[in-house]
Amino acid sequence: MSAALKIPDYAGASVKLRIPKAASAGLVSCDAIRGIVVAVAFTATAQVLASKPAPHVPKGIVSDWTQRHVLYPDSKDESVIVRFRDDPRWEQNWYHRHREAWWPEYHPERNFPDEGGEKEWPRELRHKPRLPEEKSKRDWSISLGTATFQPTIDFSFTISPETAYGSLNVTDLGGGSWLATAGSLTVTGGSDVGTYTLIPGGPGITTSPLGSFLYDNVITPSANPALDVDGLLFGVTGKEINVWGNSANNYSFYDSTGTGVYGTQLVATGAFSFQTDPGAGEGFPAKYVFDVTAAPSCSNDFVAIGIGANPASGGQANILGVNNLYSTSPASAAPNCTTNGPTVMFAYASGTGEVPASVAISLNGTQLAYNENILTGESYFHILTIGTTGSNGTSPTNAVVPGTGNNAVDKTVLLSPDGGVTNQSSTSSPFIVYTDNDVSDVAYVTTYSSAGTGSGYLYKISNVFNGSATPTVVWSVSINAIPSTPVYDSASNSVIFTDSMGRIDYVADSGTSPTLVYGPIVASGTTSLNPVILDNRSHYVYATFNTNGTNAIVVQAPTSLASSVSVAVGTGNTTYTGPYDVQFNKAWYTGVGTPLMYVVGTGSGTTPTLYSVGFNGSGLLNGTADGTTAALTTGAADASPITEFYNPTLAKDFLFVGVTNNCVATTNGGNAGCVMTLDITAGLPTVDAGTTSLAAAGGTTGIIIDNDSSITQASSIYYATKTGQTLVKATQSGLN
């Protein structure tokens, strides 16, 4: 008796493999099965390519934030395999976990018949010699203009009778302090009801434009009070409002219409709270590979990134795409793409607000989905069809409006439960539920308001990547806390998210009447709003919280939320919202070896520190982290989400992570922000001054992996720097 398993075929077809019953019963190792699968697939590919019975159909692959949040580890359970096959995202994930299948040079079979045979492989499909292992280096970087990749800090306060809330773009000043660079204040009660814009200034003491106040726009979210004695300055034409802190739980609210001309002057004991927005400035670039069965394409492969900046036609872009990725700057002697660094493929001023979180790409690479956020409270969901004619922008600071002078199409949906303007922000990423051929894709999106104790909505949107159809809100669900970016579980048809009350929640998508289930509070006092990671094999979710009142924690729970395991990973803090997620080693994916979970928690103070956590025989996390830890910095800093990659050529397992300051590695030329490569093949690595690293001003956003390839410039990582605002492609040790 045997079981049928359908696997991706590298020529765009499919292969059906009969696996012996002993294998499906677990008597044959996963590695052995995978060896059979790969061998059969390669043979079938050779036959298809040699005979060429039909025109080649390119196979596009998307690398984005969701690849790390929805996981498909290997399984010996036939029912699990069948269920995986029904999810188009599984095939995408399969290619990501088997990158040795991406590029033709891995397959010696493709060298035959090289000479003397009836046919010969195209030159770009022949096996190429592997290059020597390179040290880390930056291949290129491009400025993104006046972007921000720091989190948005939301606030609300009551200084009776004044009640208000607002949002601030911030820059990390280090030491737990932040400089507000843009934002708004909305007064909902008292004598100054209305919306006011942050007046830039600081961090040094600055005199207000009307001459009434001294201010510095500095906040310290972890302190009490969060504002210093100079505080924040907001205004409209002819009026200024200065809000500042006097002492613990004592705040001032002053307004003025001219030097020495004051109206409301309040000094009172009140409540002033800060909340880091969902997304927390930890967005990811997204990469599209046009065809995993062919050589890398300079013109068709591209990276897209949303930019946290207000856009302007002829000025700053908030959506950018670049191609000619496999190049260097300055151009090297033998790059794959001969340009001097990447080429701007599109630079759009889409809407009027920022795009602070990750974008999603359609499976055919022609459309993008993202959330636009306006600091005064509105937000929009976008479906953008990338233009192919006319001018689509020439640089991040010379953007064009989609549809103006080009054939790009930008469709929007106002994210509000009643279809009208409402105070609902969205700084999170859309989760796309892919379907074959993009014909009926849907998206799940969250919004929030920081007013009061915080609230939000989850939306289901149809007609996402669907040609000319108009995206439409199918339903929305009210949430009594601020929700994180959503993650969809295809097995339970549920959308799972964390919230600002320290819970893991889900909405069961049961047609037009979805069911909301709040989980128990697992992290009281948290400010984290990080998306969960979903294990599709075992139906577990993993959530991270910066504090439960005492510790930073990782929580493992079944998708039913019926129980949970909590693991402390350092001292809790409210300055930063990490740990941002968890990652797993190769053994966890394959079932061969000792499975481990990795997470960047905190060490002394707010020092980012790498922890590993093992599992018991039932697949549950051990109750405590392993005894050894690895500090990533020598002082207070924040860390990016970590990214794991197993390199099959070097047989090494790697983690990539960025830190904002005090980098423990000095190979980057100093102890400021950096990005590091950590070898976890043998377990928790030693991190010291000699750890491979690159300078990354202000740290990095999330990091995506390109591939493991000997083709020149086709083995890279991509990220944005938080200071200096650049998009970077770097060749890393272990990716060559």
C-alpha positions in Angstrom: 0.0 0.0 0.0 1.3 3.5 -0.8 0.3 7.1 -0.4 0.1 9.7 -3.2 1.9 13.0 -2.7 1.8 15.8 -5.1 4.8 18.1 -5.0 5.8 21.2 -7.0 7.5 20.5 -10.3 10.3 22.9 -11.2 9.1 23.1 -14.8 5.7 24.4 -13.9 3.9 21.1 -14.0 3.4 18.7 -11.1 4.7 15.3 -10.0 2.7 12.6 -8.2 4.9 10.3 -6.1 3.9 7.0 -4.5 5.5 6.8 -1.1 5.7 3.3 0.5 3.4 2.7 3.5 6.5 2.3 5.7 7.5 5.9 4.9 4.1 7.3 5.7 4.1 5.3 8.9 7.3 7.1 9.9 9.7 4.2 9.3 11.6 6.1 6.6 13.1 9.5 7.5 11.8 12.8 6.2 15.2 13.4 4.6 15.0 10.1 2.7 11.5 11.0 1.5 12.6 14.4 0.5 15.5 12.9 -1.4 13.1 10.7 -3.4 10.9 13.7 -4.0 13.7 15.9 -5.2 15.2 13.2 -7.4 11.8 12.4 -9.0 11.0 16.1 -9.5 14.3 16.8 -11.1 14.0 13.9 -13.4 10.5 14.9 -14.4 11.7 18.5 -14.9 14.5 17.2 -17.2 11.9 15.3 -19.2 9.6 18.2 -19.5 12.3 20.7 -20.5 13.8 18.3 -23.0 10.6 17.4 -24.8 9.1 20.9 -24.4 5.5 19.7 -24.9 4.0 23.1 -24.1 5.1 26.7 -23.7 6.9 27.3 -20.5 4.7 28.9 -17.8 6.7 31.1 -15.3 6.3 30.3 -11.7 6.3 33.4 -9.5 7.2 33.4 -5.9 6.6 36.1 -3.3 8.9 36.7 -0.3 7.2 38.9 2.3 6.4 39.2 6.0 3.8 36.4 5.9 6.4 33.7 5.0 7.7 33.9 8.6 4.3 34.0 10.2 2.6 31.1 8.5 4.7 27.9 8.6 4.4 24.5 7.0 7.0 22.2 8.7 7.5 18.7 7.2 5.0 16.1 8.4 4.6 12.3 8.2 0.9 12.6 8.5 -0.8 12.0 5.1 -3.9 14.0 6.2 -1.7 17.0 7.0 0.1 16.8 3.6 -3.3 16.7 1.8 -4.5 19.7 3.8 -1.3 21.6 3.0 -1.8 21.0 -0.7 -5.1 22.7 -0.6 -3.5 26.0 0.5 -1.8 27.9 -2.3 0.5 29.5 0.3 1.9 26.1 1.1 3.5 25.8 -2.4 5.1 29.3 -1.9 6.4 28.1 1.5 7.7 24.9 0.0 9.9 26.8 -2.4 11.1 29.1 0.4 12.1 26.1 2.6 13.7 24.3 -0.4 15.6 27.0 -2.0 18.0 24.5 -3.5 15.1 24.0 -6.0 14.9 27.6 -7.0 17.9 28.0 -9.3 19.0 25.7 -12.1 22.6 25.5 -11.2 21.8 23.2 -8.3 20.9 20.4 -10.7 23.8 18.4 -12.3 21.2 16.6 -14.4 20.8 19.8 -16.3 24.3 19.6 -17.6 23.4 16.6 -19.8 23.7 16.1 -22.6 26.3 18.9 -22.6 28.2 17.8 -25.8 27.5 15.2 -28.4 23.8 14.8 -27.4 20.8 15.6 -29.4 19.8 18.5 -27.2 21.8 20.9 -25.1 20.5 22.8 -22.1 20.3 26.6 -22.5 23.5 28.2 -21.2 21.8 30.0 -18.3 20.4 26.6 -17.1 23.7 24.8 -16.8 25.5 24.0 -13.6 27.8 26.8 -12.6 30.8 26.4 -10.2 30.1 27.6 -6.7 31.8 30.8 -5.7 34.1 31.0 -2.7 32.3 31.9 0.5 32.3 35.7 0.8 32.3 37.9 3.8 29.5 40.3 4.4 29.3 43.3 2.2 26.8 45.8 1.1 26.1 45.4 -2.6 24.0 48.6 -2.9 21.8 51.0 -1.0 19.5 53.7 -2.1 18.0 56.6 -0.2 14.3 56.5 0.4 14.0 60.3 1.0 12.3 61.6 4.2 11.0 58.2 5.2 10.5 57.0 8.7 10.8 53.3 9.8 10.4 54.0 13.5 7.2 53.1 15.2 4.2 55.4 15.6 3.6 56.3 19.2 -0.1 56.8 20.0 -1.3 58.6 23.2 -4.4 59.6 25.1 -4.9 61.7 28.2 -7.3 63.3 30.6 -6.4 66.6 32.2 -9.9 67.5 33.3 -11.9 68.9 31.6 -9.6 68.3 28.6 -9.6 64.9 27.0 -7.6 64.0 23.9 -5.7 61.4 21.9 -3.3 61.5 19.0 -0.4 59.9 17.1 3.3 60.7 16.7 6.0 59.7 14.3 9.1 59.4 16.4 12.9 58.9 16.1 14.7 56.9 18.7 17.1 59.2 20.6 18.5 56.3 22.6 18.4 55.8 26.4 14.6 55.2 26.2 13.7 58.7 24.8 12.0 59.5 21.5 11.8 62.7 19.5 8.3 63.3 17.9 8.8 64.5 14.3 5.2 64.6 13.1 1.8 63.9 14.3 -1.6 65.2 15.5 -3.6 65.9 18.6 -7.3 65.5 18.7 -9.1 67.2 21.6 -12.4 65.5 22.3 -13.5 67.3 25.5 -13.0 70.7 27.0 -12.6 74.1 25.5 -10.3 73.3 22.5 -12.2 70.5 20.7 -10.6 69.9 17.3 -7.5 68.5 15.6 -4.1 70.1 15.8 -0.8 69.3 14.0 2.5 68.7 15.7 4.9 71.7 15.2 8.4 70.3 14.6 11.2 71.2 16.9 13.6 69.7 19.4 15.2 67.7 20.8 16.8 70.9 22.1 14.6 73.5 23.8 12.8 75.5 21.1 10.6 78.6 21.3 7.2 78.2 19.8 6.3 80.2 16.6 3.9 82.5 18.5 6.5 83.0 21.2 4.3 81.6 24.1 6.0 78.3 24.9 9.3 76.5 25.2 9.1 72.9 24.0 11.3 70.0 22.8 8.9 67.3 21.5 10.7 64.6 23.6 8.8 61.7 25.2 10.0 58.9 27.4 7.2 56.2 27.1 8.7 54.1 30.0 8.9 57.0 32.4 6.3 58.6 34.7 5.5 61.2 33.6 6.1 60.3 29.9 6.5 64.0 29.1 9.3 66.3 30.3 8.7 69.9 31.4 9.0 71.2 27.9 6.7 68.7 26.3 4.9 68.6 23.0 3.7 71.5 20.8 0.7 71.3 18.5 -1.1 74.0 16.6 -3.4 75.4 13.9 -3.2 78.9 12.4 -3.4 81.4 15.2 -3.4 78.9 18.1 -0.8 76.7 19.9 -1.3 74.0 22.5 1.6 72.9 24.7 1.2 69.7 26.8 3.9 68.8 29.3 4.7 66.9 32.5 5.4 68.5 35.9 5.9 65.5 38.1 4.5 62.0 38.6 0.9 61.9 37.4 0.8 65.7 37.1 0.4 67.3 33.7 -0.2 70.7 32.1 -2.3 71.7 29.2 -1.9 75.3 28.0 -3.3 77.0 24.9 -2.3 80.4 23.5 -3.3 82.7 20.6 -0.2 84.9 20.9 2.8 85.8 23.1 1.4 86.0 26.6 -2.2 85.5 25.4 -3.5 82.4 27.1 -6.9 80.8 27.2 -7.1 77.4 28.9 -4.4 76.9 31.5 -4.6 73.7 33.3 -2.3 71.9 35.7 -3.8 68.8 37.1 -3.3 65.2 38.2 -4.5 63.1 35.3 -3.9 60.1 33.2 -1.5 60.2 30.3 -0.7 57.0 28.4 1.5 56.1 25.5 1.0 53.0 23.2 3.2 51.9 20.4 1.2 51.2 17.3 0.6 47.8 15.8 3.4 47.1 13.4 5.9 49.0 15.7 8.0 50.2 12.8 9.1 46.6 12.0 7.8 46.3 8.5 9.5 44.2 5.8 10.4 44.8 2.2 8.7 42.3 -0.2 10.4 40.6 -3.1 8.9 39.1 -6.3 10.7 36.4 -8.3 9.2 36.2 -11.7 10.2 32.5 -12.4 11.8 30.1 -10.0 12.4 27.7 -12.8 14.7 30.0 -14.7 17.7 32.2 -14.2 17.2 35.4 -12.1 15.6 38.2 -14.1 17.1 41.7 -14.0 13.9 43.2 -15.4 11.2 41.1 -13.9 12.4 40.4 -10.3 11.8 43.3 -8.0 11.6 44.5 -4.4 8.7 46.6 -3.2 8.6 48.6 0.0 6.1 50.9 1.7 7.5 54.2 3.0 6.4 56.0 6.2 6.1 59.4 4.6 3.4 61.7 3.3 3.6 61.5 -0.5 3.7 64.3 -3.0 3.5 64.3 -6.8 6.9 65.2 -8.1 8.3 64.7 -4.6 8.3 62.0 -1.9 7.0 58.5 -2.7 5.2 56.2 -0.2 5.4 53.1 -2.5 8.6 52.1 -4.2 9.7 49.2 -6.4 13.2 48.5 -7.8 14.5 45.9 -10.2 18.0 45.1 -11.6 18.5 43.7 -8.1 21.5 41.5 -8.9 23.9 44.3 -9.3 26.4 46.2 -7.2 27.2 49.9 -6.6 29.6 50.8 -7.9 29.1 48.3 -10.7 31.5 45.3 -10.3 33.4 43.6 -13.1 31.0 40.6 -13.5 27.5 41.3 -12.0 24.4 39.5 -13.1 22.8 42.8 -13.8 25.2 45.4 -15.3 23.5 48.5 -13.9 25.2 50.6 -11.2 22.9 49.4 -8.4 19.1 48.9 -8.8 16.8 50.7 -11.1 13.6 52.4 -9.9 10.8 50.4 -11.4 8.0 52.5 -9.9 7.8 55.3 -7.3 4.2 56.3 -6.5 2.5 59.0 -4.4 -0.5 56.8 -3.4 -3.1 58.7 -1.5 -2.1 61.3 1.0 -0.9 59.3 4.0 2.0 57.0 5.0 2.5 53.4 4.2 4.2 52.4 7.5 3.9 48.6 7.3 4.7 45.7 4.9 3.2 45.4 1.5 1.8 42.2 -0.2 2.4 41.2 -3.8 0.1 39.2 -6.0 1.2 35.8 -7.2 1.5 37.1 -10.7 3.6 40.1 -9.6 1.4 42.7 -11.2 -0.4 44.1 -8.1 0.4 45.3 -4.5 -1.8 45.5 -1.4 -1.1 47.8 1.5 -2.6 50.0 4.2 -2.3 53.8 4.0 -2.4 55.6 7.3 -3.2 59.3 7.9 -2.0 60.5 11.3 -5.3 62.4 11.9 -7.1 59.1 12.1 -8.2 57.9 8.6 -6.8 54.8 6.9 -7.3 53.1 3.5 -6.7 49.7 2.0 -5.1 49.9 -1.4 -4.9 47.5 -4.4 -2.4 49.0 -6.8 -1.9 47.6 -10.3 1.7 48.5 -11.2 2.0 50.7 -14.3 3.6 49.4 -17.5 3.3 52.5 -19.7 4.1 56.2 -19.3 6.1 57.5 -16.4 5.9 55.5 -13.2 8.3 57.7 -11.2 12.0 58.0 -11.4 13.2 58.1 -7.8 12.0 57.9 -4.2 11.9 61.7 -4.2 10.3 62.1 -7.7 7.1 60.2 -7.4 4.0 60.2 -9.7 0.4 59.6 -8.9 -0.9 56.2 -10.1 -3.0 56.7 -13.2 -1.6 60.2 -14.0 0.7 59.9 -17.0 0.8 56.2 -16.7 -1.6 53.2 -16.7 -1.3 52.3 -13.1 -4.6 51.7 -11.2 -4.9 52.5 -7.5 -8.2 51.2 -5.9 -8.9 52.1 -2.3 -11.3 51.1 0.4 -11.9 53.5 3.3 -11.4 51.4 6.5 -14.3 52.3 8.6 -17.2 50.1 9.8 -19.9 52.4 8.6 -18.4 53.5 5.3 -17.8 57.0 6.4 -14.9 59.0 7.7 -14.0 57.6 11.2 -11.1 57.8 13.6 -9.6 54.4 12.6 -5.9 54.2 12.0 -4.1 51.3 10.4 -0.4 50.8 10.8 -0.5 47.1 10.3 -0.1 44.9 7.2 -2.8 43.2 5.2 -2.9 39.4 5.2 -3.7 38.0 1.8 -5.5 34.6 1.4 -4.2 33.6 -2.0 -6.2 31.5 -4.4 -5.1 29.9 -7.7 -4.6 32.5 -10.4 -5.5 35.3 -8.0 -9.1 35.1 -9.1 -10.8 35.3 -5.7 -8.2 36.5 -3.2 -9.4 38.0 0.0 -7.5 40.2 2.6 -7.9 40.5 6.3 -7.0 44.0 7.7 -7.1 45.5 11.2 -7.6 49.2 12.3 -7.6 50.8 15.7 -8.3 53.9 17.7 -6.1 55.0 20.7 -9.0 57.0 22.2 -9.8 55.9 25.8 -8.5 52.4 26.5 -8.2 51.6 22.8 -10.4 49.7 20.3 -10.3 48.5 16.8 -11.9 46.5 14.0 -11.0 43.4 11.9 -12.2 43.6 8.2 -12.6 41.0 5.5 -12.1 42.4 2.0 -13.0 40.6 -1.2 -11.8 41.1 -4.8 -8.3 41.9 -3.8 -6.1 40.6 -6.7 -8.9 40.1 -9.1 -8.4 42.2 -12.3 -11.0 44.9 -12.7 -13.3 44.0 -9.8 -13.7 46.5 -7.0 -12.4 45.5 -3.6 -15.3 45.4 -1.1 -15.6 45.1 2.6 -17.4 41.8 3.3 -17.7 42.3 7.0 -16.1 44.1 10.0 -15.9 43.0 13.6 -15.6 45.4 16.5 -12.8 44.6 19.0 -12.6 46.1 22.5 -8.8 46.6 22.4 -6.2 47.6 19.8 -5.6 44.5 17.5 -2.3 43.5 15.9 -1.7 42.6 12.3 -3.9 39.6 11.5 -2.8 36.1 10.5 -5.2 33.7 8.8 -5.4 30.0 9.7 -6.7 28.0 6.8 -7.3 24.8 8.9 -9.8 26.5 11.2 -10.9 29.3 8.8 -10.0 31.8 11.5 -8.1 35.0 11.8 -5.8 35.2 14.8 -4.3 38.3 16.4 -3.0 39.7 19.7 -4.4 42.8 21.4 -3.5 45.6 23.7 -5.0 43.8 26.7 -2.4 41.1 26.4 -4.6 38.5 24.8 -4.5 36.2 21.8 -7.9 36.4 20.0 -9.5 34.9 16.9 -12.4 35.5 14.6 -14.0 32.5 13.0 -14.9 33.5 9.4 -18.3 31.8 9.3 -19.8 33.6 6.3 -21.5 36.9 6.8 -21.8 36.5 10.6 -18.2 36.0 11.9 -17.7 34.9 15.5 -15.2 36.8 17.8 -13.5 34.8 20.5 -11.4 36.6 23.1 -8.6 34.6 24.7 -7.6 34.8 28.3 -5.1 37.6 29.3 -1.6 36.1 29.1 0.4 39.3 29.4 -1.2 41.9 31.7 0.4 45.3 31.3 1.7 44.6 27.8 2.2 47.2 25.1 3.2 44.6 22.5 1.0 44.3 19.4 2.9 41.8 17.3 1.4 39.3 14.9 1.3 35.7 15.9 3.3 32.9 14.2 1.2 30.0 13.1 2.4 26.4 13.0 0.1 24.7 10.4 1.3 21.2 11.2 0.5 21.2 15.0 -2.1 23.9 15.1 -0.1 26.0 17.6 0.3 29.8 17.6 3.3 31.6 19.1 2.8 35.2 20.4 5.4 37.5 21.9 4.9 40.2 24.5 7.3 42.8 25.8 6.1 42.4 29.4 3.6 40.6 31.6 4.3 42.9 34.4 7.6 41.2 35.1 9.1 39.5 32.1 9.2 39.6 28.3 7.5 36.4 27.3 6.7 34.0 24.5 3.3 32.3 24.6 2.5 29.0 22.8 -1.2 28.1 22.5 -3.3 25.9 20.4 -5.4 27.7 17.8 -8.5 26.9 20.0 -6.8 29.0 22.7 -7.9 26.4 25.2 -4.5 26.4 27.0 -1.1 28.0 26.8 2.6 27.7 27.8 4.4 30.9 28.8 8.2 31.2 28.7 10.1 34.2 30.2 12.8 35.6 27.9 14.2 38.4 30.0 13.1 41.4 31.9 9.9 43.1 30.7 10.1 46.7 29.4 7.8 49.3 27.9 10.5 51.3 26.0 10.4 48.9 23.1 7.8 46.4 22.0 10.0 43.4 21.2 10.5 40.5 21.1 8.8 40.9 17.7 8.5 37.2 16.8 10.2 33.8 17.1 12.0 31.6 14.6 12.8 27.9 14.5 15.9 25.9 13.5 16.1 23.4 10.6 15.5 20.5 12.9 12.1 21.9 13.9 11.1 22.0 10.2 12.4 18.6 9.2 11.9 16.5 12.4 15.6 15.5 12.2 17.7 16.6 15.1 16.8 18.7 18.2 14.1 21.3 17.5 14.7 24.7 19.0 12.9 28.0 19.0 14.9 31.2 18.9 13.8 34.7 20.1 15.4 38.0 20.9 14.3 38.9 24.4 16.0 41.2 26.8 19.0 40.9 29.1 20.0 43.5 31.6 17.8 46.6 31.2 16.8 46.8 27.5 19.8 44.9 26.0 18.6 42.7 23.1 19.6 39.1 24.0 19.2 35.9 22.0 17.5 33.0 23.8 16.8 29.4 22.7 13.9 27.3 24.0 13.5 23.5 23.5 10.4 21.3 23.3 9.2 18.3 25.2 8.1 15.0 23.6 4.6 16.3 23.0 5.7 19.3 21.0 5.1 21.8 23.8 7.6 24.5 24.7 9.7 23.9 27.7 8.6 26.1 30.6 12.0 27.9 30.8 14.5 29.1 28.2 17.8 27.3 27.9 20.4 28.4 30.4 22.8 30.0 27.9 22.0 33.4 26.3 23.8 35.7 23.8 23.7 39.5 24.2 23.6 41.3 20.9 24.5 44.7 22.2 26.6 46.2 24.9 23.9 48.6 26.1 20.3 49.6 25.7 18.9 49.1 22.1 16.1 47.6 20.1 16.3 44.6 17.8 14.6 43.8 14.5 12.6 40.7 14.0 15.0 37.7 13.4 15.0 35.8 10.1 16.2 32.2 9.9 17.7 30.6 6.8 19.1 27.2 6.2 21.9 27.1 3.6 21.9 23.7 2.0 25.2 24.2 0.3 27.1 25.1 3.4 24.9 22.8 5.6 24.5 25.7 8.0 21.6 27.3 9.7 21.7 31.1 10.1 19.8 33.9 11.8 19.9 37.5 10.6 19.1 40.3 13.0 19.6 44.1 13.2 20.1 46.2 16.4 19.6 49.9 16.7 22.7 50.8 18.8 25.6 49.4 20.8 26.2 46.5 18.4 28.4 43.9 20.2 30.1 43.1 16.9 32.8 45.5 15.7 33.3 44.0 12.2 30.8 46.6 11.1 33.3 49.3 11.9 31.9 50.5 15.3 29.4 49.9 18.0 26.4 51.7 16.6 23.5 50.1 14.7 24.3 46.9 12.7 22.9 43.8 11.1 24.5 40.5 12.1 24.7 36.9 10.8 24.5 34.3 13.5 25.3 30.6 12.9 22.9 28.4 14.9 23.8 25.1 13.3 25.2 23.7 16.5 22.8 25.6 18.8 23.0 29.0 20.4 26.0 30.8 18.9 28.7 32.9 20.6 28.1 36.6 19.7 31.1 38.8 20.2 33.3 41.5 18.5 34.2 39.1 15.7 30.6 38.2 14.7 30.0 38.9 11.0 28.1 42.2 10.7 27.4 45.3 8.7 26.8 48.9 9.8 23.1 49.7 9.7 22.4 53.2 10.9 19.7 53.2 13.5 19.2 49.4 13.1 17.1 47.7 10.4 13.5 46.9 9.6 12.5 43.3 9.1 14.9 41.3 6.9 13.9 39.1 3.9 16.1 36.4 2.3 16.9 36.3 -1.4 18.3 32.8 -2.0 21.3 30.5 -1.8 22.8 30.6 -5.3 26.2 30.7 -7.0 24.7 33.0 -9.7 26.4 36.4 -9.2 24.5 38.7 -6.8 21.6 36.3 -6.4 22.3 35.4 -2.8 21.3 38.4 -0.6 19.2 39.9 2.1 17.1 43.0 1.9 16.1 45.5 4.6 15.8 49.3 5.2 17.8 51.3 7.7 15.9 53.3 10.3 18.3 56.2 10.3 19.3 57.6 7.0 16.4 55.8 5.5 18.0 53.6 2.9 16.9 50.4 1.2 19.8 47.9 1.3 20.8 44.7 -0.5 23.7 42.9 1.2 25.6 39.7 0.4 25.9 37.7 3.6 28.4 35.0 4.7 26.4 31.8 4.4 24.4 33.0 1.4 27.0 32.4 -1.2 
